[in-house]
Amino acid sequence: MRKPVLLASLPVIALVLFAVPSRFEGPVLVPISPGHGLSLVDLAAVVPLIAGLSALGVFLVRRRAGLERTIRLRPWAAATVLFGAGTGLGLLFASVFPFFWWWAVGAALLTLALVLVALAAAGRVRARPAADAHAGG
């Protein structure tokens, strides 16, 4: 029980570190665009973020058979999750430019997609019975 809590807390720690106001972050170490860059606090937030995403990747690879079954049984749900993840990632990239709060919307969409994929891989998303899938035909 402690391992899932630890793995789930890593992205939360990263988000908290990324959300530190810029006046507390110190100087920009890696400039990205005018007004945006990575500070020492941001670079420290990358460590738990990469650790959490790596653990999620290992989990998904180990559960890929169940994930494949869920995708096959619910193709529209899978497509919706992928669309949401792509939109979220696009908004995160777009937030480097003048749109300030789009990063929060993008991060929320991407996080939701990752949670849904992890739940599907864990077998928590119930597939509809075959009789319901072909009802009426």
Summary of the structure (lengths in Angstrom):
residues: 137
radius of gyration: 18.3
end to end distance: 44.2
largest distance: 64.7
contacts: 345
relative contact order: 0.11
helix: 72%
strand: 7%
